[in-house]
Amino acid sequence: MNLSEIFIRRPVMTTLVMLGILLFGIMAYRFLPVSDLPSVDYPTITVRADLPGASPDTMASSVATPLERQFSTIAGLDSMSSTNTQGSTQISLQFDLSRNIDAAAQDVQSMITQAQGQLPPNMPSPPTFRKVNPADQPIIYMAVWSDTLPLYTTSEYADTMMAQRISMISGVAQVQVFGEQKYAVRVQFDPKALAARKIGIDEATQAIQQANVNLPTGTLYGSHKAFVVQAEGQLNDAAAYRPVIIAYRNGAPVRLDEVANVVNGSQSDKIAMWFGQHRAMVVAIQRQPGTNTVEVVDNVRKLLPSFRSEFPASINFQIQYDRSQTIRDSINDVKFTLYLTLCLVILVIFIFLRNVSATIIPSLALPMSIIGTFAVMYLAGYTVDNLSLMALVLAVGFVVDDAIVMLENIVRHMELGESVMEAALNGSKEISFTILSMTLSLTAVFIPVLFMSGIMGRLLHEFAVTIMSAVLVSGLVSLTLTPMLCSRFLRHPRMQKHGHVFEVSERYFNYLRDGYDWSLRTVLRYRFAVLVISILILALTGYLFVLIPKGFLPSEDSGGIFAFSQAAQGTSFNQMKKIQRQVADVVGENPNVSSIFALAGAGGPSGGGNSGIFFCHLKNHPSASQEFIAGIKRFFHIPHKPFGPNYRVVSTDEVIQQLRPKLAAIPGVFVFMQNPPPIQLSAHLTKSQYQYSLEGPNTAELYQVSKNMEAQIRKLPGFLDVTSDLEISNPQVNVHIDRDKAKALGVTAYQIESALTTAYGQGRVSTIYAPNNEYWVISELEPQYQANPDDLSLLYIRSTSGQLVPLSTVSSMSEGLGPLSVNHFGQLPSVTISFNLAPGVALGDAVNGVDRIARDALPADISASFEGTAQQFQSSLVGLGILLLATVLVIYLVLGILYESFIHPITILSGLPSAALGALVTLMAFNMELDLYGFVGIIMLIGIVKKNAIMMIDFALDAERTGGKSTAEAIYHGAIVRFRPIMMTTFAALMGILPIALGLGAGAESRRPLGMVVVGGLVFSQIITLYITPVYYTYLDQLQHWLGKLFQRRPAEGDIEAPGPIPESVLADTGERPRAR
């Protein structure tokens, strides 16, 4: 049966079918969303609860614990961690990937409601939650500032006006404002003035609450009109609060401004953010999963001119980081790589065929396969991203293989004297099964990937389907369009006139083929030695696979640096502001930095005032086309200009290494920098990228063990920025209540703590309701009375007898140390050790090193585990090994079905160890680790390398059945006749992957291991499989007949005869060659 005959005889139908594929592919491409990576929804919910003034211990025991107890009963909860800081608790709930986030949110709300009765009654508001996706980072950071307006006014424009309108744009998930300075009225009491007038601080706050009211006042219903009663009970700014009467003394009123400084200020006055040299807020915009990042950014940018026209001229805003630009650059670089690959592959075809029309025919399979794949991507709901485009680039190298094999076989038949039409019909009939086998077996390589679960499955699913679609479309094109075009446009060799270049190149190719002929005869003479070598290759491959350093997701050049700065525990906010400015200035001096924003106070993972964060945006990296042109000029020693001051030629990791010594020279601060990973796999925020958590019921033991672990991990080679979230040495003032004396004087413990909260807790004592927002009235002492612990004695409390009692009368004070944050993992106290790795250090080696320390250092009642990326890496080690075995098994099953044989699939797969060995040796030679992309390259090698064996074996089987040749003669002739298409397809695949291996453009360093794996594996396996396959074919064919005799099966008519020894006609060089050009 000839699958191609109907398409050869009906050229109009074939042309229209191909045009239809082309048309739908182009239409689909226009509607495909654009993103950096496939959408990975990691269902995570963050719960936040506030109790101003409460210590971390109080927040952990009275707020976090009741909530965690309820949350632990929710189905599908993978992990739960909490961070408890001064006045705040944040709980991160990560659910199984299969859990619906909306259903999980309903469960969380229900659990919060159930826990409400167990929470402190004086919480200003119930706990709130929001759905987040740690894998989806903000796509825009936009700075908003004013050099003339107050910070709270600028914050109003950023939050109320700008953020709310941006959040209404289609595709925007949420908008956050960092460094927000929301308006508040701050009442700063003078304790000496209160004491002089014999007024308790609690009396003053009660007076404020009674003066500022906003109650429903009802309606008057007349006979003809109804009147709404509106009382002006609300005070709206500091000026309105100052004359409020808080008490009478000696018949005279005491007004608020006599005992307090009332100012318009910010609700969060212990946070400061800068953009460059400007105090600013930063608007962070996140997109909804599955939406087009580039389109969302474009829609946000379209809204900015309206802000410019509506806002005062003194309000400035600027996009500091635009993720879409990185995506555009990266995708443009991949597109350039795609175009370069197309050109290289077409060049390879032309070099081998040396005929323009013969080159164009298989080259048409390239755009047809790529464009047809876009239609499949659109139907599957995929995006144009780095992984899907990389799949297309990789596909270019071997989607043309089927067309090359079809064309070469038709040309061979023409050389044997057949007419163009006869050659098209006979050649396509002869090779159809080979192409079908190659296409289906290559597609089968990625079937196991479709069944992968977890993050890896989400990432690689789109990659696998994209490349499978390209292969299937290319197979369809090769069986339909290619033979039809051959029958119409190829010229018979007798009609072609060849020039001098053709004759010279033909002579060199014949030399190459003759050399292979001689070497193959030699190998067949020493088959057993080749068999032993193949077994040694298999053993060496297994050894190197265990030995090679392993990683997870490769680091990418994201164009930004994210960092935490941390000063000594107890550092004041004012001092932290100075330190953070120093850090920002040093970073900003680096010539590779484009812009920077810095946040001081409550910015780090601990949330303490001794920490901060900064994010700097780097200058653009030269594009792939610019680097390619520069490389060509350097190769030919052509002078070329530098890229200019707006570009950087170093990677993000190199910029970090430049900054390390300079930041280490700043006294009193540690700076932890990291290149943001391509995908964030943990909702637990830590100072360094990789996390290792310890949990245990005994807090003292846990803290001591974690300190020892941190010290030992710091000694491991290649570990950087080793730190932990254990901060238990924060200076604190302990107030010891003398309960007997307090009881005797009519003062309760509640009154004492309430007075302390009012004075130092910066809590809300009243609320101002505005038309579009609500604002706090905050009570505190004047700043000069918040600096010295001795000033606590200035507080007075009204007793039940009406007397003012000094706080120092009913309590004593002492200084000590306490926690800056208290953390839980699960429901147990925890400490998380985090670390970065030096360039060239594999994550697998780091994980093994930490595990070795843990086995010796951890007692039985303390458990430990990796989190985030490191935890996913550990899971992937088992999953990737199973995936590799499943891939080989699926290919064996498919080949066994196609060939109706248990033996021939083994022959076809015999070259796989050599491909894996070449890949591993190449990675080790270039000091690269085997990461996720490299492993994908090995899977691809399985599909590519077996094509050589399929082409040889198909010809050999046909020669045995129809030509009456012996087993050795058949495989020998098959190897020689198929030598040209094998070389063509291999070189086409090499040229297809070479641009990726060279690593051109932004983000290319992450793709380079994949390219190196395929190039190294192809080069080595190409040499080995040309010899191993014939040897295995002869041995396994003997084994098949021996098994047949063992089970006494009588040969049926048409069966191949049992093989004898290798004929002398094969072993001896008689000078005759099988008919092949």
N, C-alpha and C positions, 0 to 999 in steps of 0.2 A: 504493500500500500504506500502510495506517495502522498504525503500530507501536503506537499507544495503544488501538486499538479493543477488543482482547480485555480489557484492564484496565478500560476504561470499562464494558463490559457485564458484567464479573464482579467486582463490588466486594468480595465476601467474599474471593476469592482474593487480590486486590490488598492488602486490609487485613492478611491473614494473612502475606503475604510481607513487608510492611513491619514487622509486629510481630516476625517472625523476625529481621530485620536488627537491629531495636532490641534484642531480647533478647540476641543473640550479642554485640553491641557493648558492652552494659552488663556482661555477664559477662567479656568480654575486658579491659575497663578495670580491673577489680578485680585482675587478675593481671599487669598491665603493670609492669615494673620502673620505678623512678623514678631519674633521674640528672640531672646538669646539662647534659651534652652527650652526643651519641652516642658509643658506645664506640669508641675508636681505639686499636688495638693496634699500638704502634710497637716491634717486636721489638728489644730492647736487652739486652745482657749486660754486666755490670760485673765485671771481674776485679781482685782485690786481692791484693797480695803484701807481706809485711812482713819487714824485716831491721833490727831495732832498732839505732840508732846509726849506720847508714849514711848518707852524705851524699847529696844529690839527684843529684849526678853519678854516684855509685856505683850508685844505684838505677836511673838511666836506662840506664847502659851494661851493667851485669851482670844486671839483672832485666828491665827493660822491653824492651830490644832483643831478647834471645832469644825472649821470648814474642811480641812483635810479628811477628817473622820467621815464626813458626809460624802465628799467627792470620791473616796476610795471605793464606794459601792456602785459607781457608775460603770456600766458594761462597756467593754472595749477600750478601757483606759490603759495605755501603755506605760506611761511614766508620769509622776507628779513631783514637782519640786517647788520649794518656796524660798523666798528671800525676805527676811524681816529686818527692816531698818528703823531708824528713828521716826516714829509716827506713821509708818507705811508697811503694808504687807503685799507682796505680789506672788501669786501662785500660778505656775505654768502647768497646764494639763495637756499632755500629748496623747492623742488617740491612735488606734490602729488605722492604717491607711484605708481600710475598707469601711470605716465608720463614717456615717453621714454627719457632717459638721453641724448642720441645722438641728438634727435630732439630738446630737450631743449637747448643743447649746441649751435646748429645752431641759435636758436632764440637769445641767449645771444650774440653771435658774431655779429649778425645783429644789435642788440640794441647798442652795443659798437661802431659800425661804425656810427650809426645815431647820437650818442652823441659826436662824435669826435670833431665836430665843436664848441661845447660848453665848451670843456675842455681847460685848460691853454695851450698856444702855446709852452711854454718852457719845457713841460714834455719830459724827455729824451727818452721815448718810450711809445707807446700806451698801454692802460690797457690790461692785459693778464688774462686768466681764465684757470682753470683746473677742471676736473670732480673729485669729491671726494665722498667717502662714509663714513660718520662719524661712521657708525656701523661696519666698517671694519678697525680695528687697525693694525699697523705694526706687522708683524710676526717675524721680526728679527731687533734687534738693535746691530750694530757692531761698535766698537770703532776703530779708526785709529789714530795712533800717531807716533811721532819720537822724540827722545831725543836730536838729533843733527841737523837735517835739519830745515830750516825756516818753519814757519807755512804755508806760502803760497805754499811752495813746497809739504808739506804733503797734503794740501788741493787739490792740482792738482792731486795727485795720487788717493785720495778718490773720487773726483768728476768726473774728466775727464776719468780716466782709470777704476776705480773700479765700480762706480755707473752706468756708461753707459753700461758696459759689463753685469752687473747683470740685468739691465733692459731688456736685450735681451733674458733672460731665459724664457721659456714658463711658463705661469702662474703668472709672475710678472707684477703687474699693474703699479707701479711707485716706484722710489727710490729717497728719499730726503736725503740731507746732512745737518745735524744740526751743528751749530758752524762753518760753512764754512768760510774759510779765503782765499778767492779768491785773486789772485795776482793783484796788482795795483801799479802804480807809483804815489807816493804822493809828491806833490810839496808844501812845507811848507814855505810860504813867511815870510820874516822879514819886518814888516811895516816901521820900522825905516830906514832900508837900502833902501827901495823903496822911502821913502820920501827924504832921503839924495841925491839920484840920480834923484829926481823929476820925478819919474815914477809912474803912476797910476796902481793899481792892475789889472784893466780891460785891460790896455795896455799889461801887462805881460801875461795874459791868452790868449789874441789874438795872441801874438807872438808864444805861445806854439801851438795853433791850426794851425797856418800857417806853423810851422816847422814840424809837424807830419801829413803827408798826405798819402793817399793810393788810388790814382785815376787810372782809366783805361787810359793807355798811348798809346794804339793802336798797329798797326802792319805795318811793312815795306814790301811791295810786290815788290821783284826784278824779273828779267827775269827768274831766275832759282830757287831762294830761297825766302822764306818769313821769316821775322825776327819779333819776338814779342819784342816790346819795353818795357823794364822794368826799371823804375826809382826807386832808393832807397830813396824814400821820407818818409819812416816810421821809427820812432825811437822806439826801442823795450824794453829798460830798463832804469833805472835811470841814469846809466853812460852816455848813449847817450844824455840825456836831459840836463845834467849839462852845457855843453859848448854852448848851444843854445844862440844866440845873441838876446836879446829882445829889445834893443834900442842902440842908439849912444849918447854919451854925450861928448861935447868938442872934437868931432872927434874920440873918442875912443869907442870901443864896450863895452857894458854892458852885461855880460853873466848871464845866469839864476842862476848859483851857487854863484854869488856875492850877490844876493838879496834873495835867497831861499835855503833851505836845501832839496835836491831832494833825495828820498830814495825809495828802493824797499820795499813795504809793502803790507798790506791787504786792500781789498776794504771795509770790515766791521771790522774796528778796535775797535768798541765799543761793541763787542760780544766776550765772552771767554767761552770755554767749557773745562771741565776736565773729564778724566776717571781715577778714583782714584787720584793719585798725578800727572798725566801726562796731559799736554795741548793736547787736542785731538779734532777730529771731530767724529760725530756719523752718520753712514749710516743707515737709516731706510727704510726697505723694506716692501711694501704692496703687497698682492696677488690680483689677479683678482677674482671677485665674482664667486663662484661655483667651483673653482679649489681646488685641494687637498693640504691642508696646509702642511702636512707632506712631500708630494712629492716635493713641491716647495722648502721647507727648505733643503731637501736632495740634490736637484739639485744645490742650492746655495753653500752648503758645498762642493760639488764636484768641484766647480770652485775655491775654495780658495787655493788649492795647486798650481795652475798655477800662482796665484798672488804672492805666496811665492817665486816661482822660478824666476819670472820676475822682481819683485820689488827689490830695494836695501835692504841690510840687516838692514839698519837703519830704514826702514819703518816697523812698527808693527801693527798688527790688531788682534782683538779678538772679538768673538761674546759675547756680554754682556747679551743679552736676546734672548731666543729662544722660541717662542710661541708654536712650535711643541712639545717641551719637556713637557710643561704643558698639552698639548692636549694628548700626549702619556700617561702621568702619569694618567690623569683623566680618559681616556678611558680604560687603564689597570685596574684602580680601579673599573670602572663600569663592566668590564669583570669579574674581580674577584667576584664582587657582584653577577653577573649573574651565575657564576659557583657555588658559595655558595648557591644561591637561588635554583638552580637545585638540589643540594644535599639535602637541607632541605625539598624541596617538595617531593622528592623521599622517604626520610625518613618518612614523614607523611603518604604517601601511604602505605609504608611497615608496619608502626605501626598499621594502621587500618585493612589491609588485612592479614598481617602476612604470606605472601606467596610470594616466590621469583618470580615465573613466573607471578603471578597476579600483582606484583609490576612493572615488566619490561614492561608489555603491555601498561598501560597508560603512563608510563615514556617515551615511544618512541614518544608520542605526543609532548613532549617538544622540542627535537632537530628538529623534522620535522617541527614544527610550526615556530621556530626561523629561521632555515635555509631557509625555503620556503619564509619567509618574506623578506630575502635579495634580492630575485629575483624581488619582487614587488618594493622594494626600488630602485633597479638599473633601472628598467623600468620607474620609476617616476622621475629619476634624483636626488634622495636624496643623502645625505652624511651620513657616519658613524660619528655621533657626540654625544654629551652628551644627547641631548633630544631623539634622535632615540634609542640610547642604553638604556636610562632609560625607554622608552616605552617597549622595549623588556624585561627588568628586571621585570617591572610591569606585563607584559603579562604572564610571567612564572607562576605567582601565580594562574591564572585562565584559561589559555589555556588548562591546564590539567583537568579542571573541567568536560568538556564534556566527556573526555575519562573515568574519574572516574565514572560518572553517568552511562555510557554505560556498563562498566565492572561490576559495582555493581548490575545492574539490571539483567545482564546475570548470575552472580553468584547466585542471589536470585532465579532465575528460576531453576538453577541446584539444589539448596537446596530443591526446591519443588518437585524434583524427575525427572526432565526432563534430557534427554541426553545432552551432550555437544553441538551437532549440533542443536538440538531442542531449547535448551536454547539460543544459539546465534541468531537463527532466530526469535524466539518468543520475547526474551528480547529486541533485537534491534528494532523489529517492534513496541513494546509497548512504547519504550522510544525515538524513532526517532523524533516524533513531539516535545517532551520536549527539546531535544538537539537543534533542529532547532529553536525553540522559544528562547532559551537562547542565541544562537549564533547571530541570527538576531537582537534581542532586545539589546544585548550588543554592537553590531556594530552600531546600531541606536543611541546609546548614543553620538557618536562622529560625527554624521552627521551635527549637527548645527555648529560644529567647522570648518567644511570645508567651510562654507559660511561667516566666520568672515573676516572682512577687517582690514586694518591697520597693525601695527607692531605685535600685538597679533596674528592676523590671520596668518601672515607670519611665526611666531615662532611655533605656535601650529598646523599648517596644516600638517607638516611633522610628528609630534608626533601622530596626530590623524590617519593619513593614515597607519603609521607603526603598531600601535596597532590594528587597524581594520583588517589589513592584517593578523596579527598573529592570531586573533580570528577566522577569516574565514578559514584560513588554519587548525587551530585546530579543527574546526567544521567538515571540510572535512575529516581529519584524524580519528576523532571519529566515523564518520558514515561509514568509509570504512576500514581502516587498523585495528582499535581496534576490531570490531566484528569478522573480519576474523582471527586475531591472537587468539582471545578467542576460536573460533571454532576449532583451530588446536592445541593449546598449553595448554589450561586450563585442569586441571585434575578434575574429578568428586569428590565432597566432600567425597563420600563413599570410594574412593581410597586413600584419604589423611590420614596420621597419624599425629596427633597433639601432640606436647610435652607439658611439664609442663608450659612453658612460655606462650604458646598459650592459655591454659586453664585458667591460672590466668588472663591474659589480657582480655580474653573473659568474664570472670566473672565481672571484673571491668566495662567493656563496658555495660554489661547487667544492672549493678547497675545504671549506668548513664542513660541508656534508661528508666529504670523503674522509676527513679526519675523524668525524663521529663514526663513520662506517668501520674504519679500522679499529677504533677503540672499542666499539661494541662487540666486534668479533673477539677481541682479546678478553673482554669481560665475560663473554659467554664461554670462553675456554676455561676460565677460572671462576666458575659460578659459586662454588662453595666459599671461597674467600670473600666474595661480595656478600653472600648471605651472612657470614660472620660479622663483616663490617656493618651491615644494616642492623644487626642485633646490638652491636656496640653503640651505634648511633642512638638506638632506642634507650639503652641504659644511660648514656651520657645526657640525653634529653631530660629524662626523669631526674637525674642528679642536679642538673642546672636549674630545673624548674623549682626544686626545693631550695637551692642555694641563692637564686637571684633575689635581690631586694624587691619588695612588693609595696605598691602604693594603692591609693584608692582613686579619687578624682584628681587629675593633674591640676597643678596650680596654673591659673590663667592671669594674663596681664589685664586686669580690670580697669586700669587707669586711675586707681585711687588707693590711698592708704588709710586704714582705720586704726586708731590707737587709743589706748587708755593711759592716763597719767595718774600717778598715785604718790602723794606725799605721806609723811609720817602720820600715824594715827593721832588725832587731837589737833592737827593743823587747823588754824582758823580759816574762815572763808576768805577774809581779806588777804591773808597770806597766800592762800591757794590761787586767788585771782592773779597775784603778781607772778607766781610760779608758772601758771598756765600761759600768761602773756610771754614769758621767757621762752617756753617750749614752742609756742606758735611762731615767735620771731625767728628762732633757729630753723624751724622747718620751712618757713617762708623764704629763707635766704637760699635754699637749694635751687639751682637754676632749672631743675626739671619740674618744679612745682608751679602749677598754674594759679591755684587759689586754695584758701584754707578757711575752715571755720572751727572754732574752739569753744568748748563749754566747760565752765568751772563750777564745781559744787554739785553734789547729788547727781553726778553724771556717770560714774562708773558702776560696775556690777554690785558693789556694796552699797551704793546709793548714799555714801557719806560725803560730808563737806570737804574731805581731804582728797577727793578724786575728781577727775574730769575726763573728757573725751575730745578728740579732734579728728577731723576727716579732711584730708587734702586731696585735691583733684590735680592729677599730673597732666603735663602737656601731651599732646597727641603723639602717638607712635607713627613713624612713616608707614605708608600703606604698602601692601604687597607689591603693587606695580612699581612704586618708587624704589623699593628695595631691590626688585628684580633688575630694573634699569641700572641702578647703581652697581649692582653685582656684575652685570655685563660690562660696564665701563671699567670696573676694576680688573676684570679678567683680561680685557684687551688693552689695559694700561691707558685708557682714555681719561683725561682730566675731567673731574666733575665737581660741582659745587656742593658744599655741605647742605644738609637738609634745612638749616636755618634755625633761628632762636625759638620759633614756635613749635618745634618738634624736639623730641627726646630720642636718643638712640640707645638708652639703657632700659632694662626692664624694671617693673615695680619692685621686684625683690632686690635688684641692685641699688635702687634708690634707698630702700630700707637699710641696706648695709652701709650706704654712705652716711645716713643720718644717725646710726647707732652710736658711734664714738662721740659725736657732737652733743647728742642729747644726754649721754652718760656723763658728760662734763658739767651738766647743770646740777648744782648742789640741792639736796633735799627732795629729789623727785625721781621716781622710776617711770620710764615710759615703755609701754608694751605695744609694739607695732605689729600689724599683720596685713598681708595682702588678702583682701576679702575673698573667701572661697567662691567658686562659681555657683554653689548652691549651699545654703545654710541648712544644716540637718538637726540643729538643736535649738530649742527655745530658751535654753539656759545660757544667759549672757555671762561670759567670763573674759578675763583680761587677755588671755592667749587663746589660740585656735583650738587646741585639742584638750579634752577634759577627762579626768579620772576621778571618780567620786567614791568616797568612803562613807559608810553609814554604820551607826552602832547605838545601842541604848544608853551606854555609859558615856556621858559627855566628856568627862575628864580624860578617860582613857582614849576616846576618839581624838580629842585635840592633841594629845601627846603623840599618838601613833601617826597622825597626819603630819605633824612637824618632822618626825623622823623620816617618813616617806618622802616628804618634800626635799629634805636635805640629801637623801640618797639619790633621788631622781636628778637633782641639780648636778650631781657628779657624773652622770652618764654623758658620754661624748656625743656632740651634735645637738644637745638640748639647749634651747634658748628661752629666756623669759619665763623660767619656772617660778610659779607663784601659786598662791591659794587664796580662797575667799575667807580664810580664818583670820578674823581681826577682833581680838579680844583684849587689846591693850589700849583702849580708848580712855583717856582721863575722864573721870566722872566724880560728882559730888554726891555722897551718900547722906541722906537726911534720916537720922534715927529718931523716931517719934517716942517721946516719953509718955506712954499711954496713961499712966496713973496721974501724972501731973496735968495732962491735957484733960482728963476726965474731971479732975478737981476744979479746973478753971472753966469748964463748960465748952471745951473745944473738941471736935471730933476729928478723926483721921481723914474723913472725907473733906472737911473744911480745909485741912492743911494741904492735901494734894490738889484740891480745887484752886486754892490760892496760888500754888506753884504752877499749875497749868495756865492760869490766867496771866501770870507774870512772865513765864518763860516758854510756854508751849506754843505761842503764836496761833492759838486756836480762834475759831470764829465765834464771836459773841452775838452777832446780829447779821442780817442779810439785807442787801439793797436789791430790790427787784426793778430792773430796767426793761424797756419794751423788747429788747432782743438779747438780753443776757441777765445774769444775776451776779452780784459782787459781794464780797465778804467785808465785814467790819472786824478787824483783828485787834486784840488787846495784847500788850506786852509792856515791859519796862523800857525806859529810855535806854539807848545803846550803852551809855556810860555805866549803867547799873547791871549790864549783862556780861561784864568782863571779869569780875572778881567774885570768887565764891563767898567772900566775907559779906558781900552785899545782900545775901539771902537774909541776914539778920534784920534788914530794914523792912521786911514784910510784916504786916499786922493782920490779925484775924479777929472778927467780931465774935465774941463768945455768946452763949445763951443768956448771960446776965446783962448783955449790952456793952460789956467792956471790951476795949481793944487789947488783944494779947499779942505781944511780939512773938514771932515764929521762934526766935532763939530761946524763949522761955519754955516752950513745950517740946523742943527738939534740939539735937546736937548735930553737927556736920563733920564729916571727915572726907578726905580725898582718897580715891582708889582708882581701880581700872575696871572697865567693863567692855562688853562687846559692842562693836560698831555695827555688826550685822549678825543675825542668827539664821542659819539655813537648815532646811529639811529636805530630804529626798525620800519619797514615799511618805511615811509618817514618822521617820526617825531623824534625829539630828544628823547632819552631814557636813562634810568638808570636801570641797572640790579643788583638786590640784590641776592647774592648767599649764600648758607649755606650748612653745613653738619649736620648730625644727630648723636647723641650719640648712642652707641649700645643699642638695646632694644626699641628705639623710632620708632614708625611706621610712615611711610610716610603719611598715611591717617590722623593721628592726627596732623602732622605738617602742612599739607595743610589746614585743618580746622582751625588751629590756625592762620595762615597767613590770611586766608579769613576773619576771625572775625576782625582782626586789620584793614584790608583794607576797610571793610564796614564803619568803623567809621572815618578812617584817610584820605581817598581819596576824593578830590573834584570832582565835576561832569565833569570837562573838562580834567581830567587825567584818562586814562584807564590803566588797569593792567591785567596781565595774567601770568600763569606759562609757562615755556618752558621745552623742553626736556623730561626727565623722569617724572617729576612732572605733566606736561601737559598730557602725555600719560596715567599716572595713573588716572587722572581725567576722561579722556575719557573711560578708562576701567571700571570704577565703573558702569556706565550705561550699557556698553556692556556686562559685565559679568553677571549682573542680567538678562538681556534679554536672554543671552546664557543659563542660568540655566533653565529659564522657557521654552525656546525652546526645550531643551533636554528632559524635562519631557513630553512636548507635543508630540514630535516625538516618544518617547517610547510608550506613550498611543496609538498613531495612529497605530504603528506597532503591538502592542499587541492586539488592537481591531480588526485589520485585521486578525491576526492569530487565535484568539479565536472566531471571529464572535460575539463579545459581547461588549456592552458599559460598563458593570458592572465589569467583571472579571479583566480588566486592572487596575481598581481602587483598587481592592483587592491586586493585585500584587505590586502596588506602595505604599500601605499603610505603608510599613516599611521605606520609604525613610526619613521622618523626624527624625526618631530615629538614622539613620546613620549619618545624618548631625549634629544632636545634639552631638553624640559621638565624631565626628570630631572636632567640635568647642570647646567642653569642654576640649578635649585633648590638643589642641593648647593653650588654655588659661591656663591650668594647667602647661604647660611647658614654659609659657611666650613667645609664638611665635605669629607672626602675620599671618593673612590670606593673603598670597601673590598669585601670579599667579600659582605657582606650587601647592600650597595648594588647590586652586580652581579646578585645574585639578584633584586632588585627590578626591574632592567631586563629580565631574562628574563621575569619575571611580566608586565611591561607588554606584552611582545610578545604574550602570550596574551590579555590583557584588551582591548587596544586593537582588535585585529582583529575582536572581536565586533561592534562597531558596523558595520564594513564588511560583515560577513557578513549582518547583519540587513537592511541596505539592498539588497545585491546579490541575495540570495535573492528578495526581493519583486520586484525589477526583472526578473530572469530569468523569473519566473513571469508577470509582467505582459506581457513580450514574447512569451512562448510561447502563453499562453492568452488574453491580453487584446488582442493585436494592436497594442500600443502601440509607438511608436518607442523607440529607445535612450534618448534624452534624456527623453522623457515617462516612461518606465519608471523610470529612476533618480531622477527628480524626485519621482514619486509614492512610490517606495520610501523616499526620505529623509524626506518629510513624514509618511507613515503610520507609519514606524518611529521617528519623533522621540520619542514618549512612552516606548516601551520602552527606547530608547537613553539617554534622560535618567534613567529609573528605574534601569537597571543601572549607569550611571556613578556616580550619586549613592550607590547602595547600596555600590558598590566603594569610593568615597571615604569613606563613613561606616565601612566595615569596616576601612580602614587608618588612619583619623584617630587613634584612640587610640595606635597605635604611633608615629605621627609626633609626637604630643604628648610622648611619652617619660615615662610615669608609672611610678613604682616603682623598686625596686632593679634594677640592670642594664639599665634602659630605654635608657641612652645608647648601648648597643651595637646595639639594635634600631631606634633612631630614624633612622639613615641609610636603612634599607630603607623605612620609612614615608614619609620625605621624597621619596625617589625615586619611589615609586608615586603619591603625591599630586601632586607637581609634574608628572610625566609624564602623569597622567590629565587634569588640568585643562587643560594646554596641548593635548594631543592631542585632547581632546574638542572643543575649538573648531576645530582644524585639520581633523580627519578628517571632520567634517560637511560640509566643502566640498571637500577634496582628493579624497575617494572618488568623488563624482559626476563630477568633472572627469576623473579617471583612467579612470573607467568609460567615459565617452564616447570619450576618445582611444584607449584600448586596444581598444575595440570596433571603432573605425574601422581600427585597425592589423590586427586579426584578419581583417576582411573584405578589407583590401588584400592581406594575405598570401594569403588564399584566392584572390583574382583572380590574384595573381602566379604561383601554382602551378596556376592554371586548374582549380580544383576545382569541379565542377558542384554547385550546391546541391541537397541532398536534401530530400525532402518533410518538412515540419515545421521546417526550418531558419529561423532568424531572418533577416529581410530586412536587406540592407545599410543602414546608417544614413545618413541625409541630414543636412542642417544642423539646428541646434537649432530646433524649431518655435516660432513666435511665441506659441503658447498657453502655452509654458513660460516664455519670456522676458518676456512681458507680464503684468502683474498684472491679471487679469480679475475678481478678487474671489472666484473659485471655489476651493475647497480639496478635496483628496482626502478621502474619508470617514474621518475619524479623530476621536476625541473630543479 
